[in-house]
Amino acid sequence: MPPEHERGWKDVVFVRRNETVRLAARFDQPAGRAHPFMYHCHILEHEDNGMMGQFTVA
């Protein structure tokens, strides 16, 4: 079980080197091609490594 300060809902995840993280989320509104949701890392160089992107929800 995670430490107490790591339990509960989050919108930010710290990922260490060589670590894999799985996220579970519920989206109550659609996000189409014109206005997709996005995810990103706060280090711009990581964009090329798949840590920044967009996704749609039907």
C-alpha positions as CSV (number, residue, x, y, z in Angstrom):
1,M,0.0,0.0,0.0
2,P,1.3,3.5,-0.8
3,P,2.3,5.8,2.0
4,E,-0.5,7.9,3.4
5,H,0.5,11.1,1.6
6,E,0.4,9.2,-1.8
7,R,-3.1,7.9,-1.3
8,G,-6.2,9.5,-2.9
9,W,-6.9,11.2,-6.2
10,K,-4.1,12.9,-8.0
11,D,-3.7,15.0,-11.2
12,V,0.2,14.9,-11.1
13,V,2.3,11.8,-11.0
14,F,6.0,11.6,-10.2
15,V,7.7,8.9,-12.4
16,R,11.2,7.9,-11.6
17,R,13.7,6.7,-14.2
18,N,12.8,3.3,-15.7
19,E,9.5,3.3,-13.7
20,T,6.2,2.4,-15.2
21,V,3.0,4.0,-13.9
22,R,-0.6,3.1,-14.8
23,L,-3.4,5.6,-14.4
24,A,-7.1,5.0,-14.0
25,A,-9.3,8.0,-14.8
26,R,-12.9,8.7,-15.6
27,F,-13.9,11.2,-18.2
28,D,-17.5,12.5,-17.9
29,Q,-17.3,14.7,-21.0
30,P,-16.3,14.0,-24.6
31,A,-13.1,15.4,-26.0
32,G,-13.0,15.3,-29.8
33,R,-10.3,16.1,-32.4
34,A,-11.0,19.8,-32.3
35,H,-10.5,20.0,-28.5
36,P,-8.6,16.9,-27.2
37,F,-7.4,16.2,-23.7
38,M,-3.6,16.3,-23.2
39,Y,-1.0,14.9,-20.9
40,H,2.5,16.2,-20.5
41,C,5.8,16.2,-18.7
42,H,7.2,19.4,-17.3
43,I,10.5,18.9,-19.0
44,L,10.2,20.0,-22.6
45,E,12.9,17.7,-23.9
46,H,10.7,14.7,-22.9
47,E,8.2,15.6,-25.6
48,D,10.2,13.6,-28.1
49,N,10.1,10.6,-25.8
50,G,6.4,10.3,-25.7
51,M,5.8,12.1,-22.4
52,M,3.5,14.7,-24.1
53,G,0.5,14.0,-26.2
54,Q,-3.2,14.4,-26.8
55,F,-6.1,11.9,-26.7
56,T,-9.8,12.0,-27.5
57,V,-12.7,10.6,-25.5
58,A,-16.0,9.6,-27.2
